[in-house]
Amino acid sequence: METFFIKALQLIVALSLLVVLHEGGHFLFAKLFKVRVKRFYLFFDFPFYPKPQFSLVTYQNGKIRFFVRRKELTPEEEEAENNLPEDQFHTEYGIGYVPLGGYVDLIGMIDENKKELSAETHPWEFRTKPAWQRLLIMLGGILMNFLTAFVIYAMVLFTWGETYVKSTDMEYGLKFSEQAKADGFRDGDIIVKIDDEELESWKTAYLQDLSNAKTATVLRAGKEEVINLPGKMSLLDMIQENPMYASILLPMKIDSILPNTPAEKIGLKKGDVITQLNGTKIESYNDFAYYTSILGENLTAESTHLDSMKVRNITLVVNGKDTIKTTLSPEFKIGIGPANPYEDKITTKEYGFFEAFPAGVALGWDQMKSYVDQMKYLFTKKGARSVGGFIGIGKIFPDAWDWMKFWMLTAFLSIALGVMNVLPIPALDGGHAVITIYEMITRRKPSEKFLERVQIIGMWLLIALMLLANGNDILRLFGL
């Protein structure tokens, strides 16, 4: 339970920070072009269209209020409130009660919450501004997301540097899937070059380059060998293979025992080596993780608790001599951490303050290209099934608070948020931008009725996407 709260806290802090910065990008350009911002909110103060609205906290004109229930205004009252003299108009800042993002409420803008605008226009309204200014206001959040990621990556490199194990120091090499072996790889190979690009170390991110490569050069028994690849492989398949297409091979030596786990109950200790699992020889930690993960593959929603217990009851041989019986957790885990064979071979590349920024931008750009490339899988059956919601996002955070990992994941989520908002879905920033670009090209502004309709359609598309993502998370909890 403690692990759950740590992951949840990291998720809430990261997403809250990114939402405030994203909406702050819109807010910054709105202020720059003198568009009145009625509200700036973290989280929503409404599910969709209920009236009156409710806020946990509000701040306006120097006054803080808690648990505010805003009364419903008539169109005339709202018009009068929006058109107050400059010295009397103040933006309301607040925190809503529905933790699903946030928003800035721009006066004179049609979005998913506004049905119509008054016939009279004013110079401080969004709709009266030139198209290029409205475009920048709409793209402000996306630009802020990318800028945030670049700055975070730069500061991580400046603070902690970049740590890796040189290819030449990887004594055990890589572990490959059956498909990778069919392509020509062998366990223990070290990939030192993808096409013409030399790799100083191995990272999972290189799977994307490998998926499109024609050749890979490996170090095998001290000699370089070139492997011809099929090209245009599915990155999604490479990642979802069990085991993964290529991953660092770890020897089967226990480094840590998690408390209150089967491993602790049967007395496993640091330094122990598991040599057999249910009669199958274990040659690496990768083997052990693989064999335990496939134990429950035949379990279905109709399987009983007794069925699960039968599968989870396992027999181990430890240190080549001690036979021990135990029961895995419901997640098919035993509660051990593998030893890092390269602890004394880690290379750290340090960056000065000014060196860190171009390196951070390069790292962020690579992550952005990778994320965009993976978006194509969203439109496949397997890709749609792999989409995750809040539970899936929360699981990527570490079990214990680690500031470097927290900031790296926050930067990645900032890129993901920016890329998702670029999508030309009407309720997203990308949808608003497409409509504005259309107006700039044709010099013809879409009608307000058209804008109202596409915003509603876009909102329902977003709801469907959220249901898909979070529905996938729920199905995975039940092993479906």
C-alpha positions, 0 to 999 in steps of 0.5 A: 500500500505504501508503494501505491501512495508513493507512485500516486503522489509522484503522478499527481505532483508531475501532472499538476506541475505540467498542467499548470505550465501547459495552461500557463503557456496559453495564459502567457500569450493571452496576456501578451496580446491583451486577451482577458482571462476570466479563469485559470484553473488546475483541475476542473470545477465542473464535470461537463455542464453542471450549474452552478459550479464548485471550486476547492480553492479560489484566489481573486483580487487578493482574496482566497476562498475555500469550497466556493459554490459559484452561482449561475449567472444569466447571459446578461450578468455574465456579459456585464462581468466580462466587460468590467472596466480594466481596473475592476476586471480580475482573473480568478485563479482556482483549483477544481474538484475533478482531477482531470487537467485544467483550463484557462477561460478566455473571454470571447473564445468558443470551446467545449463549455460555451454555447454562444457568444454575444453579438457585441464584440470588444477589443479584449476578446479572443475572437477579435484578435488577428488569426496569428495571435490566436494561433500563438495563444492556442499553441502556447501550451504545447510550446510550454510543454516542449520547453519544459521538457528541454529545461528539465532534461538539461537540469538533470544532465547538469545535476546528475550527469549522464551515466552509462556502461560502455559497450566494451565493459558489458561483460555479459552482453544482451539477452535476445528474444526468439525473434531476435535470435531468428534474425541472427542475434545470440545471447551475449552479443553486444550491439556496437553499431546500428547501420552506420551509427556507433553505440557507446552504450546500450539503451532500450531507446535504440530499439526504435533505430533497430526496428528500421535498420538494415544492419547491426554490428555486434561484438561476439567473442571479441570479434565484430560481426554484421547482422543483416536485418529485415527492416521495418520491424514493428517497434510495438512487437519488439517491446511487447515480446516476452522477453523483449527483443533486446535487453541487458543480460543480468546474471542470476544473483540476488542483490536485495530482498523486498520486505513481506514477500515470498523471498523473505519468508523462505529466507533467501539472502543477498548473494544467493543464486537461483539455479532452477525453477520447477525443474527448468535451468535458470541461467540469468535473471532474465530467464527467471523473470521470463519463466515466472511471468508466463506461469499465469498465461493460461489463467482466465477470468473464469479461473478460480483462486485454487487454479491461481494457487496451483500455478503460483506454487513453485519449486526452486533450487538455490545455489545448486543444492537447496530445494525450496517450495514457495508461493508467488504473489498474485502478481507472480512476483517473488520479491527479489532484486538482481545484482548489478554486475556493472556497478564498478564500471559505470561511466558518468559524463558530466555537463557544465551549465551551458553544456547541459542545455544543447544536450538537454534539447538533443535528448528531448528532441530524440524523445519527441521523435520516438514518441511521434513515431510510436503514435502510428501504433495507436491505430492498430488493434494491438496499439489501441490495446496497449494504451494506458490511462492514469493507472498505467502512467502511475506504474512507470514511476519508481516504488521509492521517491527518486528525484532523478527518475521523477524529473526524467519521467516528468520531462517525458510526460511533458513531451507526451502531453505536448504531442497529444495536444498537437493532434487535430482533435477539435477540443484539443489545442491542435484542433483549434490550431488547424481551424485557425490555420485554415482561416489564415489560408482561406481568409475566411473565418468559420461560423460560430455555429460550426465551431460550437459543433466541432468542439462538442464532437472533439469533446466526445472523441476525447471522452472515448479516448479516456474510456479506452485508456482507463478501460485498458488499465482496469482490464489489465488489473484483472489479467485480461 
